[in-house]
Amino acid sequence: MNYAMIFRILGWMLVFEAGFMAPSAIVAAIYREASVIWLLVSMGIVTAAGLLLGAVSRPCHHRIYAREGAVICALIWFLYSIFGALPFKLSGHIPDMFDAVFETASGFTTTGASILSDVEALPHWLLFWRSFTHWVGGMGILVFVMAIIPLASGGSAMYLMKAESPGPSVKKMVPKASQTAGLLYKMYIFLTVLQLLFLVLGRMPLFDALCITFGTAGTGGFSVLNSGCATYTIFQQVVITVFMILFGTNFSVFYLIMMGRIREVPKVSEAMTYYGIIGAAVALMTINIRGSYTSIGLAIKDAAFQVGSIITTTGFSTTDFNIWPAFSKWILILLMFVGACAGSTGGGIKVSRIQVVFKAIMKELDSVIHPNDVRKIRYDGKVLDHAVLRGINVFITAYFVVFGLSVLLVSVDNFGLETNFSAVAATLNNIGPGLGGVGPASNFSGYGAFSTCVLIFDMIAGRLEILPVLILLSPHTWAEGSVLRGKHVRRSREAENDLMMSGSLEMELG
């Protein structure tokens, strides 16, 4: 384990976090908010911590491998959540540190779950910081920094990128990982600016437009109004709906369009399935809720907004869907688990995994009916090997183990099953609002410190696709040529690479 390089990268990343806080100081200056002093104090503390970590590390070499990549990735998300909570804590707007970390983790992981009942009471600079964490965390903290500077030489950077990727498919679009990161952020920034222009042209206030755009781009869901997005105009809500769906699309689709290979877009089956699911869900929910609306157009608008918000794991709301019929609510619950596309800023299990699971089920059914036939699972014209299927099985098993244990642990606060189930679903899938006591008209403030920590863990684990966090907690990760459970643990570089290959982080799904 290259501890020195781990500390050095963590130090660099904390210094960058202080830099991420700087735009909020500009907002405070514009609105003349004196409480920004606590932001400046926070920036000083985070910078000092980062410089200290960098100073104590003296790496003999700069190479990192899969194991270090997973550890760095998991640690930086926990550190960002803790240090990023300082402005909330020091300013006194969220006096409880656990709640402050929850709010910040929800921001960086683009979950959008909140413990605040009155967001309009926050100063502008804190509202901006709260929403800006969505934008930074949307494409990935490490991916953002790799787009600017190389964190490691050779192929090491790719291990960081794969560990932090928001989906099961991480491939280099161009030869170098840093170039791939830069290309991703060019598309990310372009879509962000485009949405901002549409909202401003639609006469949304600039501050609101910035914060809503950050939340949409990162598929986060923090709003600056207590009413969420309900008070915005129909045009503004339609713009938000369209861009939520776009940011939930696999970015390889945008790459194909950018390269002029538009004819290949329909061949990306995940994107086509994703759009099909959205269309079907909107149609079914519109029929189900039509009786509660004065016109079919308004019913379609709200159904499309909530479907787009939930499947992309954004979490915005224009209405309290907690009072919708049970049929529509359960469609939304299912969409929470499906999630967006791989290679997007959305969370959830991902459409590509769902597709492969269904293909595997059909293959098994065919093998029972025709036991002598040899059948292979194909995805976008490519045969999936056993390692990919094993990785999906590992991810889904780990996902539901974490889910089940989390529901059990948060039940100590004695809320109802609907509330606890949807709270874990909303945090593990990075959704935001759930149902029952954590619905769009409520918040997560009712949970105690222990349950809050469980939900913080779920948000980070869900954002990192479970495995990097489990690798961080595994004793095998820290074993260096020692005897573990009577067996000698050999940590060759090939074995470390296999550790990551066995999970969902290096799956090539098209």
N, C-alpha and C positions, 0 to 999 in steps of 0.2 A: 504494500500500500504506500503510495507516494504522499505521505502526510503533508510534507512541506508544500507541495504543489497544490494540494487541496486547500490549505490555509491561505496560500497566496491568491488563488482564484476567489475564495470567499471574501478576502480583504478587498480585492478589486471590485467585486460585485457590491459590497456595502458602500464603497465610495460612489459607485454609480447610483445607488439608491438615494444617497444624499443629493446627487445631481437631479434625480427624478423629482425631488421635492421643490427644486428651484422655481419651476413655472408657477407653482402655487403662491410663491412670494410676490411674483409679478401681479397676480390677480389681487392679492391683498393690497398692493400699492395702488392699483386702479380703484379699488373700492374703499381705500383709506381705512383699513381694519387694523387696529393696534394689536389685536391678539395674535398677529403673525409672529410676534416675538417668540412664541412657543414653537413655531415651525422652525425658526432660525436656531433655537436651542437644540431642537431635534436633529437638524442637519449637522450641527457641530458634534453631537454625540455619535451619530452614525458614521460621520467622516473619521472621527478619532478611533472608533472601533475598527473600521476598515484599515486605516493606516497601521494600527497596532498589529492586526493579524498579518498584514503584509510585511511588517518589519521583523516579526519573530520567525518568519519562514525563510529558510535558505535551501531551496531545492537543489539537489545534485544534478537532476535532469528534469526536463519539462514534459516528458512523456506521461500521458495518462491513458488508462485502458477502461474497459467496460465497467469494472468494479468502481474505480475512482469516479467515473462519469456519473454513475447512479448515486453515489454518496454525495458528490458535489451538488447534483441537481436537487436531491431531497433536502439537504441541509440549507441550501440557499433559499428555498421556498419557505422553510420554517423561520429562518433568520429575517427574511424580508417581512414576514407577517408580524414578527415580534418588534423589530425596529421601526417598521412602518406604522405601528400603533402608537408610537410616542406622541405625534401631534394630537391625536384624540385624547390620550391620557393626560398629557401635560397641560393642555388647554382647558381641561375640566369638562369638556363636552361629553366624554364617555369616561367617567371616573373609575370604573372597574376595569382593571387591566385585562381580565379574561374577555370581557365584552369588547374592549378595544382591539385585542388581537383577533377576535372573531370577525369584527367589522373589516379589519385590514386584510385578513386571510380571504374573506369573502370577496374583497375587491381584487386582489392579485390573482386569485384562482378563477375570477370572472363568474363567481357564483351569484352574487347579488342578494344573498340573504342578509337581513339586517336585524339589529336589536333596537334600532331607533324607531320611536313612535312619532317623532316630529322632526323630520329632516330639514324643514324650512327654518328651524331654530339655529342651524349651523351657519357660521360665517361663510362668505363666498370662497375664501381660500381653502377652507376645509372641505367644502362641497366639491371643489375642483380637485383637490388631492384624492378624495374618495373616488371620484369618477375616473381620474387619470390612472389610478392603479389598475382599472379594467383594461385600459388601452395598452399599458405596459405588459400586463400579464397575458393579454389575449394571444399574441403570437408566441410569447415565451420570453422570460427575462433573459435567459442565456442566449437565445436566438437573437434578441435585440442587440446585446453587447457584441456577439460574434459578427453582426452586420457592420460593426464599427471597427473593432480591433480583433486580431487573432488571439484567442486565449491560450492556445497550445499549438505546437508545431505538428506537421504531418497530418495523419489521419485522426489525431487525438480529439480534435474539435468535433468530429462526427459523433463520437461517443456521447458528448454532452448534448448534442442536438437530438440524438435518438432517445436519450433518457428523458428529455423534456418535451418531446413532440406531443402535440395534442391529439394524435390519432395513431392507429396501428401501422401506417405506411409512411416511412421516412426514407426518402431517396434523394440523392443529389440531382438537382435539376441541371447543374453545371458542375465541372470537375471538382472544385473546392467547396468545402462546407461553408466557409465564410462567404463565398460568392452566392451559394444557395440561400444563406441567411439574408444577404443583401437583396437578392431577387425577391424573396418572400416579403420583405419589408417594403420594397418599392410598390408591390401590388397592394399591400396592406395600407400604406399611406395614400395611394391613389384612390382606393375605395373610400377611405376615411374622409379625404378632402371632398370627394364627389358627394357623399351624403351631407356633409356640412354645408356645401353650396346649395343643395336642394332644400334643406331645412331653412337656411337663411332666406332664400328666395321665397319660401313659403311663409315668411314673416314670423318665424320663431325667434325670440330674443337670442342674441349671439351667445350669451353665457349658457342658456338652456341648450342651444344647438350644439355647443362644444361638449357639454357633459353627456347629453343623450347620444351624440355620435361616438364618444369614447365607450359608452356602455354598449352600443350596438356593435361596434367594430370588435370589441373584445367578447361579445356575447355575454355581457355581464349583467346589466339590468338595474344598476343604481339610478334612481331618479332624483331630481332636485325639488320635486313637489310632493306633498303628502298624498296627492291624488294620483300619483304615478304619471301615466301618459293620458289619463282620461280627459283632461281639460284641453289637450291639444286639438287642433282642427283635424277634420277628416283627411285633408291632403297631407298634413304632417304625419298622421298615424299611418297612412298608406306608404309614405316614404320610409318610415321606420320599419314597417312590415317587409317591404321589398329588400331593404338592406340587411335585415336580420337573416333572411333566407339566403342572400348572397354570401354573407360572412359565414354561414353554415355549410357552404359548398366547398368541396375539395379544391384547394388553390391550384392544383394541377390543371383544372379546367380553365382558369384564368391565364395560366401559363400557355396553354395550347392556343387560346384566343390571341394572346399577346404575340405569339410566334407565327400567327397567321394560319394555324392548323385547325381551323374551325370545323372542318369535316370530321375530325377525330373526336370532337366533343361528345356526340351521341354514343360513341363507343365506350365512354366512361360509365359503366353500368351503375356504379354506386350513385353518381349524381342523378341519373335518370330515375333510379329507384327512390331516391330521396325526394325528388320533385313529385313522383307518383304518390308517395305516402302523404305528402303535404296536401295534394289535391284531393285525395280520398278522405282524409281526416276533415278537411274544411267542408266538403260536401255533406258528410254524415253529421257533423256538428251543426251545420246550418239548418238542416232538416229538423234536428232535435231541439234547437233553441228558438226556432222561428216564431213560435207562439208568444215569446216574451218581448218581441220587437215590433215596432210600428211599421217597418218595411223590411223586405228581403235584403235590400242593399246594406242596411245597418247590421243585420244578422251575419251576412257574409263578411263584412268588414271586421267585426269583432271576432268571429270564428277564425278568420285568416290571421288576424293579429295574434291571438292566443296560441294557435297552432304553430305559427312561425316563431313565437317567443319561447314556447316550451320545447319544440323539437331541436331548436338551435341552442337550447339551454341559456337563453338570454334572460328571461324572467321579467320583462316589462309586462305591464297589464293596463288595459283600458277599462276593465270592468271586474267586478268581484266574481270570478268564475267559480268560487266556492259555493255559490247559490245556484249554479246551473244544474240541470238534471243529472242524475247519476251516470247515465250513458256517456254524456259529454265529458264529465269529470274523469271517468275511467279511460277514455280515449287519451286525455291529457296525461294521465298516469303512465299509460303505455308509451307515449311519446317521450316521456322523461327517460325511460330506460333505453329506447332506441337511440336517441341523440342525433347528432348531426353527422356529417361526412368525416372520414379520416382526412387528415391534412387540412382541417379547417380550424377555426378558433372555438368551435363548439365542443361540448362534453358528451357524456353518455357512453353507452357501449359502442356506438358507431354503426352506421348502416352497413358498412362493408363486413363487419363481423357477423351481423344478423344474416346477411346474404350467404356467407360461407356456412354458417350453422344450418340454414335451411337446405343448402346443397348437400351437406353432410348427412342430414336426416333422410333426404331423398335417396342418396347413395346407399344408405343402410337398408332402407325399405326395398330398393331394387335388388340388393344382394341377398335378401331373404327370399324374394320371389324368384330370382335367377341366380342361385348360388355359384354357378360355374362362370358367370360373366365377370370380366375384369373391368372395373369402371374407375375412372379418374375424375377428380373434382377440378373443374376448370373455372377460372375467374378472368374475365376480360380476355379470353382466348389463350390464357396460360394455364398450364397444369400446376396445381398447388402441391408442393411436396409435403412430406409428413411433418417436417419441422414447423411449417406454418400452421397446420391443423393442431399440432400439439401446443403451440403457442397460444392459439385461440382458446383451446380447452383450459390451459393453465390460467389465462386471464379471467375467463368467465367463472371458473371455480373460485379463484381468489376473490373476485368481485362479490360473489354471493356469500362467501364466508364472511368477508368484511361487512357486508350489508346486514346479514343476520345478526352478527355479534353487536353491531352498532345499534340496531333496533332494541336488542336486549338491554344494552347498557344505558341507553337514554330513557328506558322505561322506569328507571329508578325515580324519575320526577313525577311519575304517576299521571301522565297525560294519557288520552285515549289512543287506541291502536291507530286510527286514521291519522292523528297528529304525529305520532312517533314514526310511523311507517313513511309518511310523506316528508317528514323533516329529514330523515336519513336519505330518502330518494332525492330530495331537493339539494342536499349538500354533496352527497357522493357523486351525483350526476352534474353538479355545478349549475343547478337550475335557478335557485333563488326562493320564490314562494312555493309553498306546498298546499296542503288542504287542512281543514279543521282549524286548530289553534295557530297554525303557521301559514294560513292562507294569505292571499294578496292584500286583504284588509287588516291583517295582523302582523306580528313579527316574532322573532325568536328570543325575546327578552325574558320569557317565562322560564327558560331552562336554567338550572343551577350551574355552578362552576364546572363540576365533573362532566355533565352532559355537554356543556359548551366546548370543553376540551375534546370530547369525542367527535363532535360535529366539525371542529377545526381540523382534526386529523382526517376526517372524511373528505372535507373540501380539498385538502392538499393531495391526499391519496387519489381522489377522483381526477383531479387535474393532471396528475402525473401518471395516470393509467395503472395505479395500484403498485406495480412491481418495484419501481425505484424506492418507494417508502418501505416496502417489505424487505428489500435488500439492505437498506440502512439499518433495519431492526434485527436482521439475521446475524447470529453469532458466527456463521460461516464467513461472513464478509470481513470480519476483523481477525480471523484466524490466520496466522503467518507461520506455516510449517509446523503447527502444533498438533498434539494428539487430541482429537475431539471425538468423544463417545467411543473411544477405543480404536479409532481409525485415523491413520495419518492423513492430514488434509494437505493435498498438494495444490499449490496455487500457481500453476504455470500460466503464462499469458494466454495460451489457447483455452485453458479451462475457464479463465475469466471471461473470455469472449463468448464461450458457449453458454455461460450463465445468462448473458443478455440475449443471446440468440434464442434461448429456450422460452423467453417470454414474448410479449406482444410488441416489443420495441423495435424489432428489426424485420417485421413482416413485410414482404413484398406482395402487395395485393393489387398490382396493376400500375 
